[in-house]
Amino acid sequence: MLGFYIFGAPDVQQIFPILFEAAKKEQCYVGFFDCYREKRQLYNYSGDELVSFLKSTIKKFDLKMPIIKYYSHQDKQIYNKDYDSISIDTIFIGNVWCGNGPQFISPVWYPNTKKSKVIYCTGWDEAFVLHSPLSHVDYCIYKGKMTPKIFRGNDPLYPQYHNHNCKKYPGKYFGNLLKEHFNYDEPENNAKNICFIPENYIRKLHIAKPYINFCDKLIEYLHSKNFYIVWKQREKGWPLNWNSPLEFTKNQPDLIIDRDLQFPSSMFHYGYNSDICLILNTTWSYYDVKNFNSNVVVLKTPGHNIWSREPETQFSRHADVGENYSGEIIDITDSDMSKLDIYLNKNNTIKLSEQNISRRILDEVRSIDIDTELDFVVAEKLYKIKEYNW
């Protein structure tokens, strides 16, 4: 049986297309895990919500119903019992994130994968995670074209990865898996033009007033141009150590998405079905929407210095990582909204065709022969050396 382990919203984005492709032919196992002390992305959802969401989505697409389980902080033994009773030969994981660099976030517990092959859907910047003693990874599905080159330490632009020794992890880039969301998408019916804004949250509230004021003026201006504004808030889970600018603005978008419990993800549905996507300063969402919307504009706003990276630096540095990351950056620090007009008169010209990346991934994974017991023993020894309480 194939298993799919979900620790947060990014996992849904990465591995649900593979799950749905597999569920066309066979029953699978899906586990939702709220087992971290920090960065608990599932914290705001109940187990019943998550299970009901997946069941309704499976029924909608007429797929075989998986075994669906939810595990909280107290459910380690329940998971172990389930894992021992269900024969899961291969597990897909979209996120084994355990902190930045060598400083791993200590989970309350972490699921045992001893008897299974583990397939990791990994991004180019996540190489260090493979060295976490929590990680039992046998094969990598790369998210970007440049990931294999960077992982193997062959890219002079990213010398920090030369010492990660990721050559021992086999893997392959099959294509942009996120585009497969649109195999299941339905067009948006809206008489107005749509502007989609993925939120850039605030951490330094005491110096964020110029940015907040700008957001207020931007919303007012877009409404004056008869735009329907969809604002996707960040879901960082718990603990809550950030603010949304919408908490302080007088004007509000038409639709605020604060809980993205849907498939396709609202990031992709509205990113594709909107006439324009506005990126405020820097957010990793840019790399998603740029792949399926031709009218993506980055705004360098007042208060842009409250973040640690400038738009020009981030996007030029990472321009070669994905498929098409060149784009417009408008300096709008003077709050002159008329600079937007030329882009507000355009719309998305990208047309996406049906993708079959998941089927190729499943065929490849089934052909892999890996000694999972040996890999797990190595990881377990590392874990004990680190003196974590597993």
Secondary structure, 3 states (H helix, E strand, C coil): CEEEEECCHHHHHHHHHHHHHHCCCCCCEEEEECCECCCECCCCCCHHHHHHHHHHHHHHCCCCCCEEEEECCCCHHHHHHHHHHCCCCEEEECCCCCCCCCCCCCECCCCCCCCCEEEEEECCCCHHHHHCCCCCCCEEEECCCCHHHHHCCCCCCCHHHCCCCHHHCCEECCCCHHHHHHHCCCCCCCCCEEEEEECCCECCHHHCHHHHHHHHHHHHHHHHCCEEEEEECCCCCECCCCECHHHCCCCCCCEEECCCCCCCCHHHHHHHHCCEEEEECCCCHHHHHCCCCCCEEEEECCCHHHCCCCHHHHHHHCCCCCCCCCCEEEECCCCCHHHHHHHHCCCCCCCCCCCCHHHHHHHHHHCCCCCHHHHHHHHHHHHHHCCCCC
